[in-house]
Amino acid sequence: MNIEDLSFAITCRTCRALLGWSQKELADRSEMAMASINRLEQGSNPTMNTVRKIVRVFQDAGVEVIQDQPRGGFTLIASADVIERQSKQ
């Protein structure tokens, strides 16, 4: 497992937590198998297509993922709606 794969795994878990989603919900929204989401979050090597698909799903839900910022990592920007939902939980 390389640092980029681990960074993306952490990013996925963090985005799901921000949104209050289970792995199943992310799988459903991204039209992927739940087992694939589980492997991805364990640090498997995702294809660029998979990364783009997951990032798009998070962005559509209000969490922007900026890749390679900082270098080799990801930066998350949560919309006001996401922050408001979190404050109510």
DSSP file (Angstrom, degrees, kcal/mol; ACC not computed):
  #  RESIDUE AA STRUCTURE BP1 BP2  ACC     N-H-->O    O-->H-N    N-H-->O    O-->H-N    TCO  KAPPA ALPHA  PHI   PSI    X-CA   Y-CA   Z-CA
    1    1 A M              0   0    0      0, 0.0     2,-0.2     0, 0.0    43,-0.1   0.000 360.0 360.0 360.0 130.0    0.0    0.0    0.0
    2    2 A N     >  -     0   0    0     41,-0.2     4,-2.2     1,-0.1     5,-0.2  -0.526 360.0-104.5 -98.5 170.6    1.4    3.4   -1.0
    3    3 A I  H  > S+     0   0    0      1,-0.2     4,-2.6     2,-0.2     5,-0.2   0.837 118.2  54.6 -64.2 -34.8    0.9    6.7    0.7
    4    4 A E  H  > S+     0   0    0      2,-0.2     4,-2.3     1,-0.2    -1,-0.2   0.912 109.3  47.4 -66.0 -41.8   -1.6    8.0   -2.0
    5    5 A D  H  > S+     0   0    0      2,-0.2     4,-2.2     1,-0.2    -2,-0.2   0.915 114.2  47.0 -64.4 -43.1   -3.8    4.9   -1.6
    6    6 A L  H  X S+     0   0    0     -4,-2.2     4,-2.3     2,-0.2    -2,-0.2   0.904 111.1  52.2 -65.0 -40.9   -3.8    5.3    2.2
    7    7 A S  H  X S+     0   0    0     -4,-2.6     4,-2.3     1,-0.2    -2,-0.2   0.907 110.8  47.1 -61.7 -42.7   -4.5    9.0    1.9
    8    8 A F  H  X S+     0   0    0     -4,-2.3     4,-2.5     2,-0.2    -1,-0.2   0.878 109.4  54.3 -68.4 -36.2   -7.5    8.4   -0.4
    9    9 A A  H  X S+     0   0    0     -4,-2.2     4,-2.1     2,-0.2    -2,-0.2   0.931 111.2  45.2 -60.7 -45.0   -8.8    5.7    2.0
   10   10 A I  H  X S+     0   0    0     -4,-2.3     4,-2.5     1,-0.2    -2,-0.2   0.894 110.9  54.3 -65.1 -40.0   -8.7    8.1    4.9
   11   11 A T  H  X S+     0   0    0     -4,-2.3     4,-2.8     2,-0.2     5,-0.2   0.918 108.1  49.1 -60.1 -45.0  -10.3   10.8    2.7
   12   12 A C  H  X S+     0   0    0     -4,-2.5     4,-2.5     2,-0.2    -2,-0.2   0.930 112.4  46.9 -62.1 -46.6  -13.2    8.5    1.9
   13   13 A R  H  X S+     0   0    0     -4,-2.1     4,-2.1     1,-0.2    -1,-0.2   0.902 114.0  48.7 -63.1 -39.7  -13.8    7.5    5.5
   14   14 A T  H  X S+     0   0    0     -4,-2.5     4,-2.5     2,-0.2    -2,-0.2   0.922 111.3  48.6 -66.8 -44.6  -13.6   11.2    6.5
   15   15 A C  H  X S+     0   0    0     -4,-2.8     4,-2.1     1,-0.2    -2,-0.2   0.918 111.3  50.5 -61.5 -43.5  -16.0   12.3    3.8
   16   16 A R  H  X>S+     0   0    0     -4,-2.5     5,-2.5    -5,-0.2     4,-1.2   0.918 110.3  50.0 -60.5 -41.9  -18.5    9.6    4.8
   17   17 A A  H  <5S+     0   0    0     -4,-2.1     3,-0.4     1,-0.2    -2,-0.2   0.918 109.1  51.5 -63.4 -43.2  -18.2   10.7    8.4
   18   18 A L  H  <5S+     0   0    0     -4,-2.5    -1,-0.2     1,-0.2    -2,-0.2   0.886 116.9  40.2 -57.9 -39.2  -18.9   14.3    7.5
   19   19 A L  H  <5S-     0   0    0     -4,-2.1    -1,-0.2    -5,-0.2    -2,-0.2   0.578 108.7-122.6 -88.5 -10.8  -21.9   13.3    5.5
   20   20 A G  T  <5 +     0   0    0     -4,-1.2     2,-0.3    -3,-0.4    -3,-0.2   0.803  60.2 150.7  73.2  29.0  -23.1   10.7    8.0
   21   21 A W      < -     0   0    0     -5,-2.5    -1,-0.2    -6,-0.2     2,-0.2  -0.675  40.5-139.5 -98.0 147.9  -23.1    8.0    5.4
   22   22 A S     >  -     0   0    0     -2,-0.3     4,-2.0     1,-0.1     5,-0.2  -0.456  35.8-103.1 -86.2 170.2  -22.4    4.3    5.8
   23   23 A Q  H  > S+     0   0    0      1,-0.2     4,-2.7     2,-0.2     5,-0.2   0.884 124.4  56.3 -61.2 -36.7  -20.3    2.3    3.3
   24   24 A K  H  > S+     0   0    0      2,-0.2     4,-2.9     1,-0.2    -1,-0.2   0.920 105.3  49.9 -62.5 -43.1  -23.6    1.0    1.8
   25   25 A E  H  > S+     0   0    0      2,-0.2     4,-2.7     1,-0.2    -1,-0.2   0.920 112.2  47.3 -63.7 -41.9  -24.9    4.5    1.2
   26   26 A L  H  X S+     0   0    0     -4,-2.0     4,-2.2     2,-0.2    -1,-0.2   0.915 112.1  51.1 -63.3 -41.2  -21.6    5.5   -0.5
   27   27 A A  H  X>S+     0   0    0     -4,-2.7     5,-2.5     2,-0.2     4,-0.7   0.933 112.2  46.3 -60.2 -46.5  -21.7    2.3   -2.6
   28   28 A D  H ><5S+     0   0    0     -4,-2.9     3,-0.7     1,-0.2    -2,-0.2   0.932 114.1  47.1 -62.2 -46.7  -25.3    3.0   -3.6
   29   29 A R  H 3<5S+     0   0    0     -4,-2.7    -1,-0.2     1,-0.2    -2,-0.2   0.822 118.2  41.2 -67.5 -30.7  -24.6    6.6   -4.5
   30   30 A S  H 3<5S-     0   0    0     -4,-2.2    -1,-0.2    -5,-0.2    -2,-0.2   0.453 107.7-124.2 -95.0  -1.1  -21.5    5.7   -6.5
   31   31 A E  T <<5 +     0   0    0     -4,-0.7     2,-0.3    -3,-0.7    -3,-0.2   0.908  69.1 127.3  56.3  45.1  -23.1    2.6   -8.1
   32   32 A M      < -     0   0    0     -5,-2.5    -1,-0.2    -6,-0.2     2,-0.2  -0.828  67.7 -92.9-123.3 163.7  -20.3    0.5   -6.8
   33   33 A A    >>  -     0   0    0     -2,-0.3     4,-1.7     1,-0.1     3,-0.5  -0.526  29.1-127.3 -74.9 144.4  -20.3   -2.7   -4.8
   34   34 A M  H 3> S+     0   0    0      1,-0.2     4,-2.5     2,-0.2     5,-0.2   0.859 111.6  58.8 -60.8 -34.6  -20.1   -2.3   -1.0
   35   35 A A  H 3> S+     0   0    0      1,-0.2     4,-2.4     2,-0.2    -1,-0.2   0.857 103.4  52.8 -62.4 -34.2  -17.1   -4.7   -1.0
   36   36 A S  H <> S+     0   0    0     -3,-0.5     4,-2.5     2,-0.2    -1,-0.2   0.899 108.9  48.7 -67.5 -40.6  -15.3   -2.4   -3.4
   37   37 A I  H  X S+     0   0    0     -4,-1.7     4,-2.5     2,-0.2    -2,-0.2   0.919 111.0  51.2 -64.1 -43.0  -15.9    0.6   -1.0
   38   38 A N  H  X S+     0   0    0     -4,-2.5     4,-0.8     2,-0.2    -2,-0.2   0.930 111.7  46.2 -59.8 -46.9  -14.6   -1.5    1.9
   39   39 A R  H ><>S+     0   0    0     -4,-2.4     5,-2.2     1,-0.2     3,-0.8   0.914 111.6  52.4 -61.9 -42.9  -11.4   -2.5   -0.1
   40   40 A L  H ><5S+     0   0    0     -4,-2.5     3,-1.4     1,-0.3    -1,-0.2   0.910 108.8  49.4 -59.4 -43.7  -10.9    1.1   -1.1
   41   41 A E  H 3<5S+     0   0    0     -4,-2.5    -1,-0.3     1,-0.3    -2,-0.2   0.601 104.7  59.2 -75.4 -10.1  -11.2    2.3    2.5
   42   42 A Q  T <<5S-     0   0    0     -3,-0.8    -1,-0.3    -4,-0.8    -2,-0.2   0.465 128.6 -95.8 -91.5  -3.9   -8.7   -0.4    3.5
   43   43 A G  T < 5 +     0   0    0     -3,-1.4   -41,-0.2    -4,-0.4    -3,-0.2   0.636  65.9 160.5 103.0  16.3   -6.1    1.2    1.2
   44   44 A S      < -     0   0    0     -5,-2.2    -1,-0.2     1,-0.1   -35,-0.1  -0.249  53.9 -95.2 -64.9 162.8   -6.5   -0.9   -2.0
   45   45 A N        -     0   0    0    -39,-0.0    -1,-0.1   -44,-0.0     2,-0.1  -0.685  46.4-158.2 -84.6  98.1   -5.1    0.7   -5.2
   46   46 A P        -     0   0    0      0, 0.0     2,-0.1     0, 0.0   -38,-0.0  -0.407  17.2-114.4 -77.4 153.2   -8.2    2.3   -6.9
   47   47 A T     >  -     0   0    0      1,-0.1     4,-2.3    -2,-0.1     5,-0.2  -0.421  28.2-111.6 -75.3 161.3   -8.3    3.1  -10.6
   48   48 A M  H  > S+     0   0    0      1,-0.2     4,-2.7     2,-0.2     5,-0.2   0.860 120.3  57.1 -62.5 -34.4   -8.4    6.8  -11.6
   49   49 A N  H  > S+     0   0    0      2,-0.2     4,-2.3     1,-0.2    -1,-0.2   0.913 107.4  47.4 -61.8 -42.6  -12.0    6.2  -12.8
   50   50 A T  H  > S+     0   0    0      2,-0.2     4,-2.6     1,-0.2     5,-0.2   0.923 111.6  50.3 -64.3 -44.7  -13.0    5.0   -9.3
   51   51 A V  H  X S+     0   0    0     -4,-2.3     4,-2.7     1,-0.2     5,-0.2   0.937 112.0  47.6 -59.0 -47.4  -11.3    8.0   -7.7
   52   52 A R  H  X S+     0   0    0     -4,-2.7     4,-2.4     1,-0.2    -1,-0.2   0.908 112.0  50.2 -60.6 -42.6  -13.1   10.4  -10.0
   53   53 A K  H  X S+     0   0    0     -4,-2.3     4,-2.0     2,-0.2    -2,-0.2   0.932 113.5  44.2 -62.6 -47.0  -16.4    8.6   -9.4
   54   54 A I  H  X S+     0   0    0     -4,-2.6     4,-2.2     2,-0.2    -2,-0.2   0.922 113.6  50.3 -64.9 -45.1  -16.1    8.7   -5.6
   55   55 A V  H  X S+     0   0    0     -4,-2.7     4,-2.6    -5,-0.2    -1,-0.2   0.900 109.5  51.8 -60.5 -41.4  -14.9   12.3   -5.6
   56   56 A R  H  X S+     0   0    0     -4,-2.4     4,-2.6    -5,-0.2    -1,-0.2   0.898 108.1  51.3 -63.0 -41.4  -17.8   13.4   -7.8
   57   57 A V  H  X S+     0   0    0     -4,-2.0     4,-1.2     2,-0.2    -1,-0.2   0.920 112.1  46.4 -62.6 -44.0  -20.3   11.7   -5.5
   58   58 A F  H  <>S+     0   0    0     -4,-2.2     5,-2.6     2,-0.2     4,-0.4   0.913 112.4  50.2 -65.5 -41.4  -18.8   13.6   -2.5
   59   59 A Q  H ><5S+     0   0    0     -4,-2.6     3,-1.4     1,-0.2    -2,-0.2   0.909 107.2  53.7 -63.7 -41.3  -18.8   16.9   -4.4
   60   60 A D  H 3<5S+     0   0    0     -4,-2.6    -1,-0.2     1,-0.3    -2,-0.2   0.798 108.6  51.4 -61.6 -27.3  -22.4   16.4   -5.4
   61   61 A A  T 3<5S-     0   0    0     -4,-1.2    -1,-0.3    -3,-0.3    -2,-0.2   0.482 130.1 -93.2 -89.9  -3.5  -23.2   15.9   -1.7
   62   62 A G  T < 5S+     0   0    0     -3,-1.4    17,-2.8    -4,-0.4     2,-0.6   0.570  91.1 112.1 107.1   9.7  -21.4   19.1   -0.7
   63   63 A V  E   < -A   78   0A   0     -5,-2.6     2,-0.4    15,-0.2    15,-0.2  -0.942  52.1-153.5-117.8 111.4  -17.9   18.0    0.2
   64   64 A E  E     -A   77   0A   0     13,-3.2    13,-2.4    -2,-0.6     2,-0.6  -0.677   4.7-157.0 -84.6 133.6  -15.2   19.2   -2.2
   65   65 A V  E     -A   76   0A   0     -2,-0.4     2,-0.7    11,-0.2    11,-0.2  -0.951   2.8-163.8-113.3 117.7  -12.1   17.1   -2.5
   66   66 A I  E >   -A   75   0A   0      9,-3.2     9,-2.1    -2,-0.6     3,-0.8  -0.899  18.6-141.8-104.1 113.8   -9.0   18.8   -3.8
   67   67 A Q  E 3  S+A   74   0A   0     -2,-0.7     7,-0.2     1,-0.2     4,-0.1  -0.450  74.5  14.0 -80.4 146.6   -6.5   16.2   -4.8
   68   68 A D  T 3  S+     0   0    0      5,-2.3     6,-0.2    -2,-0.1    -1,-0.2   0.720  85.0 146.9  65.9  26.5   -2.7   16.5   -4.2
   69   69 A Q  S <  S+     0   0    0     -3,-0.8     2,-0.2     4,-0.6    -3,-0.2  -0.924  75.7  25.0-130.7 107.6   -3.1   19.4   -1.8
   70   70 A P  S >  S-     0   0    0      0, 0.0     3,-3.3     0, 0.0    -1,-0.2   0.616 132.1 -82.5 -69.3 168.3   -0.9   19.1    0.2
   71   71 A R  T 3  S+     0   0    0      1,-0.3    -2,-0.2    -2,-0.2     3,-0.1  -0.090 116.6   7.4 -47.4 125.4    1.3   17.2   -2.1
   72   72 A G  T 3  S+     0   0    0      1,-0.3    -1,-0.3    -4,-0.1   -65,-0.2   0.418 123.8  74.0  83.1  -1.4    0.3   13.6   -2.1
   73   73 A G  S <  S-     0   0    0     -3,-3.3    -5,-2.3   -66,-0.1    -4,-0.6  -0.371  75.0-109.1-125.0-157.9   -2.7   14.2    0.0
   74   74 A F  E     -A   67   0A   0     -6,-0.2     2,-0.4    -7,-0.2    -7,-0.2  -0.983  11.8-149.6-140.5 147.3   -6.2   15.6   -0.2
   75   75 A T  E     -A   66   0A   0     -9,-2.1    -9,-3.2    -2,-0.3     2,-0.4  -0.968  15.5-151.0-116.6 137.6   -7.9   18.7    1.2
   76   76 A L  E     -A   65   0A   0     -2,-0.4     2,-0.5   -11,-0.2   -11,-0.2  -0.902   9.5-170.4-111.0 136.6  -11.7   18.7    2.0
   77   77 A I  E     -A   64   0A   0    -13,-2.4   -13,-3.2    -2,-0.4     2,-0.4  -0.972  12.4-155.0-125.3 115.3  -14.0   21.7    1.9
   78   78 A A  E     -A   63   0A   0     -2,-0.5   -15,-0.2   -15,-0.2   -16,-0.1  -0.729  17.1-123.5 -91.7 135.8  -17.4   21.1    3.4
   79   79 A S     >  -     0   0    0    -17,-2.8     4,-2.2    -2,-0.4     5,-0.2  -0.234  28.7-104.9 -68.6 164.3  -20.3   23.3    2.2
   80   80 A A  H  > S+     0   0    0      1,-0.2     4,-2.7     2,-0.2     5,-0.2   0.864 122.1  56.6 -58.5 -36.9  -22.3   25.3    4.6
   81   81 A D  H  > S+     0   0    0      2,-0.2     4,-2.4     1,-0.2    -1,-0.2   0.910 107.3  47.5 -62.0 -43.0  -25.1   22.7    4.3
   82   82 A V  H  > S+     0   0    0    -20,-0.2     4,-2.1     2,-0.2    -2,-0.2   0.922 113.2  48.3 -65.2 -43.6  -22.8   19.9    5.4
   83   83 A I  H  X S+     0   0    0     -4,-2.2     4,-2.1     1,-0.2    -2,-0.2   0.910 111.2  50.5 -63.6 -42.0  -21.5   21.9    8.3
   84   84 A E  H  X S+     0   0    0     -4,-2.7     4,-1.0     1,-0.2    -1,-0.2   0.919 109.3  50.7 -62.4 -43.8  -25.0   22.8    9.4
   85   85 A R  H >< S+     0   0    0     -4,-2.4     3,-0.5     1,-0.2     4,-0.5   0.903 110.4  50.6 -60.7 -40.1  -26.2   19.2    9.3
   86   86 A Q  H >< S+     0   0    0     -4,-2.1     3,-1.1     1,-0.2    -1,-0.2   0.878 105.2  55.8 -65.5 -37.4  -23.2   18.2   11.4
   87   87 A S  H 3< S+     0   0    0     -4,-2.1    -1,-0.2     1,-0.3    -2,-0.2   0.743 105.8  52.9 -68.7 -21.1  -23.9   20.8   14.0
   88   88 A K  T <<        0   0    0     -4,-1.0    -1,-0.3    -3,-0.5    -2,-0.2   0.556 360.0 360.0 -88.9  -9.4  -27.4   19.4   14.4
   89   89 A Q    <         0   0    0     -3,-1.1    -1,-0.2    -4,-0.5    -2,-0.2   0.462 360.0 360.0 -86.8 360.0  -26.2   15.9   15.1
